Amino acid sequence: MTAPVAIDALDAFELAEMLELLCDWIDAAPEVIGNSLARFLGAGYDIHALRADVARFAFLLGPSDRLFGPEQP
């Protein structure tokens, strides 16, 4: 098992935003992006796996509007 890594909260927030942007981009054009991914990587890793991985990484960084709705004051 690896040791935990700590990152600054602002950096984690910005990384989560970038990952959510990637999710939105994949959702906007899954066929085009999926075809490009298949040409780039070949078989074995598809657009659905990429989307799931990106969403999981965003989730691991902390609360997200996409997953939980806007934060309540």
C-alpha positions as CSV (number, residue, x, y, z in Angstrom):
1,M,0.0,0.0,0.0
2,T,1.3,3.5,-0.8
3,A,1.4,6.4,1.6
4,P,-1.3,9.0,1.3
5,V,-0.4,12.1,-0.6
6,A,-1.7,15.5,0.5
7,I,-2.3,18.4,-1.9
8,D,-3.4,21.9,-1.3
9,A,-7.2,22.3,-1.2
10,L,-7.2,24.8,-4.0
11,D,-5.1,22.6,-6.2
12,A,-7.5,19.7,-5.5
13,F,-10.5,21.9,-6.3
14,E,-8.9,23.0,-9.6
15,L,-8.0,19.4,-10.5
16,A,-11.6,18.3,-9.8
17,E,-12.9,21.1,-12.0
18,M,-10.6,20.0,-14.8
19,L,-11.8,16.4,-14.5
20,E,-15.4,17.5,-14.5
21,L,-14.7,19.5,-17.7
22,L,-13.4,16.3,-19.2
23,C,-16.5,14.5,-18.2
24,D,-18.7,17.2,-19.8
25,W,-16.5,17.0,-23.0
26,I,-16.9,13.2,-23.2
27,D,-20.6,13.5,-22.6
28,A,-20.9,16.1,-25.4
29,A,-19.4,14.0,-28.1
30,P,-18.9,10.4,-27.0
31,E,-18.9,8.8,-30.5
32,V,-16.2,11.2,-31.8
33,I,-14.1,11.0,-28.7
34,G,-14.6,7.2,-28.5
35,N,-13.5,6.7,-32.1
36,S,-10.4,8.9,-31.5
37,L,-9.6,7.0,-28.3
38,A,-9.9,3.6,-30.2
39,R,-7.5,4.8,-32.9
40,F,-5.1,6.1,-30.3
41,L,-5.1,3.1,-27.9
42,G,-6.6,0.3,-29.9
43,A,-8.8,-2.3,-28.2
44,G,-9.1,-2.9,-24.5
45,Y,-10.0,0.6,-23.1
46,D,-13.1,2.3,-24.3
47,I,-14.9,5.6,-23.8
48,H,-17.1,4.2,-21.1
49,A,-14.0,3.1,-19.1
50,L,-12.4,6.5,-19.6
51,R,-15.5,8.3,-18.5
52,A,-15.8,6.1,-15.4
53,D,-12.2,6.6,-14.5
54,V,-12.3,10.4,-14.9
55,A,-15.5,10.6,-12.8
56,R,-14.0,8.4,-10.1
57,F,-10.9,10.5,-9.9
58,A,-13.0,13.7,-9.6
59,F,-15.1,12.0,-6.8
60,L,-11.9,11.0,-4.9
61,L,-10.8,14.7,-4.8
62,G,-13.9,15.7,-2.8
63,P,-17.5,16.9,-3.0
64,S,-18.8,17.7,-6.4
65,D,-21.9,19.5,-7.7
66,R,-22.2,16.8,-10.3
67,L,-22.5,14.1,-7.6
68,F,-24.1,15.8,-4.6
69,G,-25.7,19.0,-5.9
70,P,-24.7,22.5,-4.9
71,E,-23.2,22.8,-1.4
72,Q,-25.6,24.2,1.2
73,P,-24.6,27.1,3.4
